Structures are given as structure tokens and as C-alpha cells.
Amino acid sequence: MISSNPFADLSTVIPNYIMQGYVVAMFIMVIGGTILDMIHKRSAQYFFANSKKAKAAAVREVGAGAKASIAAKTVANEILTSGEFQNTRRRLSHLFTMYGFILFLVSTVNMIFSLPDAAASYMPMLWHLGALMVCFGGYWFWFFIRVDVSAEGNPWYRLVRADMFVVSLILTTTFALIWSALQSAGVAGWQTLAFIAFIASSTFLFSTVLWSKFAHMFFKPAAAYQKRVTKADGSRENLPEMADRTSAADRNRHSMELLKDAPLDMGKGISREAPRHY
């Protein structure tokens, strides 16, 4: 099963150009949905305006080399390793889901656009591996990590609009694996139902970008980069400099009067124990 290309057998029923057309249509939906999301939320306008405001409030100039270094750190931390997640379980779940989705997406495009050559390549293995990674990270997040389930005690089956992306993504890879398994087993009737469910969930995933959190993946790196630049140029998004209690000037500020004699390390505080069903 894991080494067989399910799209190769499907091409005997559905012409390859139709499958390729479907992939192109989903790609157009993602691009169109992201653009509409930017227009609706005015994301690009906000970023440009915020960047202009930060530049006017900057206390030091950030050169091209420094900006390149900031961009590299943003790619390494926020994009490649999801360093913004302080919770290790949440971070691992996100990484499994993210890299699994990338593997699944790239291998799907490769297998469909290179039929029948991809049937004998390593792409089917990457396709199945990517789907399994998404399922592992997605189901781990859905049942055990979501804050409204793990901390607030809501039932796991409670659905809200913000869940559209993760639910449709998990269902897409789940039905893909079921379809592949049934196809390998030669179960014709159930195989057709699984394929229909796979197409329906993937269509929902890529066609609801305007209403789901799909487009958030494209905005997050830009926001992370801009935040690092504001720290480097001193504008700090109009926030004051971080207080340093080792500095006499900071210790004598009225807002820190109660902390004058407090130890610098006061323990874990709120992070001592994660909230559970409060």
C-alpha cells in the first residue's frame, strides 16, 4: 500500500487531465481566497501602515545586513522550527502537521503531474508518510492539546469557525489513507465512498481559505519579521523599553516600587501548573 501510487490506478477511471485540472483549480482557490482575505481584513494595508509608523518612531537605523539577519532568524525560528510555541507538545504537534502537510501536498502534485512515472518512485511513500504525520499531529492536537478541551473542559466534538482549517485538513489526510488502503485491498464500493469523501474534504479545505485560518500561514512570517525589526530599530510598536531591575533608574520608577526589594527570580509563577478544566 505505502509504495503504490493510488492516483495511477485512478487514472484508468478518471482521465489524468481532469485530475490535473482539479489541482490547478484548488491552487487558484487558495491564491484567490488569500487575496480576498487580504482585501477583506486589509492585512497588507495594515502591515504597510504599521511599517511606516514604526520607521517614523525608530530610534536607530537597521541596515540591509541586519535586516537580512533578522529575516534569516525569522525563517529559522518562526517558520522552520515554530519557535513561537513555548509549549513543547503544541510545538511538536504543529511541526508534525506542518511538515506532513507539505510532504502530502508536494507528493500529490508530483504523482498527478508525472503519471505514470511517479508510480515507481519514492513519491508514494512520501505521500503516505505526509498523511500519517498530519493525522498524528492533528489528532494529538484535536483531542489532547486544544486549550478549550484540555483547559476549559469543553467536549472534543465542539466545532467553531476557527476549527474549519484543522478539521478539514485532518479529514482530507484521513480519507486519503483510507482510500489508499481500500484500493490496495480491492474493495471497490467502499473505495469509491472513501475517494468521494477525500475529494469533498480537500475541496472544502482549499475553497474556504477566506473563512478559515489557512491564509494565516502566509501572514504569520511577515508579522514575525516586522516585530523583530521594530525591536531592532527601537520603535517597539510604541511600547516602552523592557524594565531592568538591575538598573537603579528602573528600580526607582513608581511602577516598580513594589518590586524594589523583590528577588529577580520569583519562580515559575503562572506557568507552574497548566490549567485543567477550571
C-alpha positions in Angstrom: 0.0 0.0 0.0 2.6 2.6 1.1 4.7 2.1 -2.0 1.8 2.2 -4.5 0.6 5.4 -6.2 -3.2 5.5 -5.7 -3.6 8.1 -8.5 -2.1 5.7 -11.1 -5.0 3.2 -10.7 -7.4 6.1 -10.5 -6.2 7.3 -13.9 -7.8 4.3 -15.5 -11.2 5.6 -14.4 -10.7 9.4 -14.4 -8.5 11.0 -17.2 -5.3 12.5 -16.0 -6.1 15.9 -17.3 -9.2 16.1 -15.1 -7.0 15.3 -12.0 -4.5 17.9 -13.1 -7.3 20.4 -13.7 -8.6 19.8 -10.2 -5.2 20.5 -8.7 -4.9 23.7 -10.6 -8.4 24.8 -9.6 -7.5 24.2 -5.9 -4.3 26.2 -6.3 -6.3 29.1 -7.8 -8.8 28.9 -5.0 -6.0 29.2 -2.4 -4.5 32.2 -4.2 -7.9 33.8 -4.7 -9.0 33.2 -1.1 -5.8 34.6 0.3 -6.1 37.8 -1.9 -9.8 38.2 -0.8 -8.8 37.7 2.8 -6.2 40.4 2.5 -8.7 42.8 0.9 -11.4 41.9 3.5 -9.1 42.2 6.6 -6.9 44.9 5.0 -3.9 42.9 6.1 -1.5 44.3 3.6 -2.7 47.8 4.2 -2.1 47.3 8.0 1.4 45.9 7.5 2.5 48.8 5.3 0.9 51.4 7.6 2.4 49.8 10.7 5.8 49.6 9.0 5.7 53.3 8.0 4.7 54.2 11.6 7.5 52.1 13.1 10.0 53.7 10.7 8.9 57.2 11.8 9.3 56.2 15.5 12.6 54.4 15.1 15.5 55.5 17.3 18.1 53.8 15.3 18.6 52.7 11.7 18.6 49.0 10.8 20.9 48.3 7.8 20.4 45.8 5.0 22.7 43.3 6.6 20.8 43.5 9.9 17.5 43.0 8.1 18.9 40.0 6.2 20.0 38.5 9.6 16.5 39.2 11.0 14.9 37.6 8.0 17.1 34.5 8.5 16.3 34.3 12.2 12.6 34.6 11.4 12.8 31.8 8.8 14.8 29.6 11.2 12.6 30.2 14.3 9.0 31.1 13.4 8.8 29.2 10.1 11.1 26.1 10.1 11.0 25.3 13.8 7.8 27.0 15.1 9.8 28.6 17.9 6.9 30.9 18.9 5.2 27.9 20.6 6.6 27.7 24.2 4.6 24.5 24.9 6.7 21.6 23.7 3.7 19.3 23.0 2.0 22.1 21.0 5.2 22.8 19.1 5.7 19.1 18.2 2.1 18.7 17.1 2.4 21.8 14.9 5.6 20.6 13.3 4.3 17.1 12.5 1.1 18.7 11.0 3.0 21.4 9.0 5.7 19.2 7.5 3.3 16.4 7.0 1.0 18.7 5.0 3.9 20.0 2.9 5.0 16.4 2.1 1.5 15.4 1.3 0.8 18.4 -0.9 4.1 18.2 -2.8 3.9 14.5 -3.4 0.3 14.7 -4.5 1.2 17.3 -7.2 4.2 15.3 -8.3 2.3 12.0 -8.6 -0.6 13.5 -10.5 1.5 15.6 -12.9 4.2 12.9 -13.5 1.9 9.8 -14.1 2.8 7.1 -14.8 6.5 7.6 -13.9 5.7 8.5 -10.2 4.2 5.1 -9.6 7.6 3.5 -9.4 9.3 6.4 -7.5 9.6 7.3 -3.8 6.8 9.8 -4.0 4.0 7.4 -2.9 6.0 6.7 0.2 6.3 10.4 1.0 2.6 10.8 0.2 1.6 8.2 2.8 4.2 9.4 5.3 2.9 13.0 5.0 -0.7 11.9 5.5 0.3 9.9 8.6 2.3 12.9 10.0 -0.7 15.2 9.6 -3.0 12.6 11.2 -0.6 12.1 14.1 -0.1 15.8 14.8 -3.7 16.8 14.0 -5.4 14.2 16.2 -2.9 14.8 19.0 -3.8 18.5 18.9 -7.5 17.9 18.5 -8.1 15.5 21.4 -5.3 16.4 23.9 -3.8 19.9 23.3 -6.6 22.3 22.3 -7.0 24.8 25.1 -10.8 24.7 25.0 -10.7 20.9 25.5 -7.6 20.4 27.8 -8.0 23.5 29.9 -11.6 24.7 29.7 -13.3 21.2 29.7 -15.3 21.6 26.5 -16.1 18.4 24.6 -13.7 17.4 21.8 -16.6 17.4 19.3 -17.4 21.0 19.8 -16.9 22.8 16.5 -16.4 26.6 15.9 -15.5 28.5 12.8 -11.8 28.7 13.8 -11.7 24.8 13.5 -12.5 24.8 9.8 -8.9 24.5 8.7 -7.6 21.9 11.1 -10.7 19.7 10.8 -10.8 19.7 7.0 -7.0 19.1 6.9 -7.3 16.1 9.2 -10.3 14.7 7.4 -8.5 15.1 4.0 -5.5 13.1 5.0 -7.6 10.5 6.9 -9.8 9.8 4.0 -6.8 9.7 1.7 -5.2 7.0 3.7 -8.5 5.0 3.9 -9.0 5.3 0.2 -5.4 4.1 -0.5 -5.8 1.2 1.9 -9.2 0.1 0.4 -7.8 0.5 -3.1 -4.9 -1.8 -2.3 -7.3 -4.3 -0.8 -9.5 -4.2 -3.9 -12.7 -3.2 -2.0 -14.5 -1.4 -4.9 -17.6 0.0 -3.2 -16.1 1.4 0.0 -13.1 2.6 -2.1 -15.4 4.8 -4.1 -17.0 6.2 -1.0 -13.6 6.9 0.6 -12.4 8.7 -2.6 -15.6 10.9 -2.7 -15.0 11.8 1.0 -11.4 12.6 0.2 -12.3 14.9 -2.6 -15.1 16.5 -0.7 -12.9 17.3 2.3 -9.9 18.5 0.2 -12.3 20.8 -1.8 -13.6 22.2 1.4 -10.1 22.7 2.7 -8.9 24.7 -0.3 -12.1 26.5 -1.1 -12.7 28.0 2.4 -9.5 30.0 2.7 -11.5 33.2 3.1 -13.3 31.9 6.2 -10.7 29.6 7.7 -7.2 30.1 9.2 -5.5 28.8 6.0 -4.3 32.3 5.0 -2.9 32.9 8.5 0.1 30.7 7.4 1.1 33.3 4.9 0.7 36.3 7.2 2.5 34.9 10.3 6.1 35.1 8.9 5.5 38.7 7.8 4.2 39.7 11.2 7.1 37.9 13.0 9.6 39.6 10.8 8.1 43.1 11.3 8.0 42.5 15.1 11.7 41.7 15.1 12.5 44.8 13.1 10.6 47.0 15.5 12.7 45.6 18.4 15.9 46.2 16.4 15.1 49.8 15.4 13.8 50.7 18.9 10.3 51.6 17.8 9.0 48.6 19.7 5.4 49.1 18.3 5.1 52.2 20.5 5.7 50.1 23.7 8.2 51.2 26.3 11.6 49.6 26.8 11.6 46.5 28.9 12.4 47.4 32.6 15.7 46.2 34.0 15.6 45.9 37.8 19.3 45.7 38.0 19.3 49.3 36.9 18.9 51.9 39.6 16.9 54.2 37.3 14.4 51.5 36.5 14.1 50.4 40.2 13.2 53.9 41.3 10.3 54.2 38.8 6.9 54.4 40.6 5.5 51.5 38.7 8.3 49.2 40.1 8.3 50.5 43.6 6.7 47.3 45.0 9.4 45.2 43.2 12.4 47.1 44.5 13.4 44.5 47.1 11.9 41.5 45.4 14.2 38.8 44.1 15.0 38.8 40.4 13.9 35.2 40.0 10.4 34.7 41.6 9.8 31.2 40.4 7.6 29.8 37.6 4.5 31.8 38.7 1.6 31.2 36.4 3.5 28.6 34.4 4.0 26.4 37.4 1.0 24.3 36.6 -1.1 24.2 33.4 -4.8 25.0 34.0 -7.0 21.9 33.7 -10.8 22.2 33.4 -11.1 25.3 35.6 
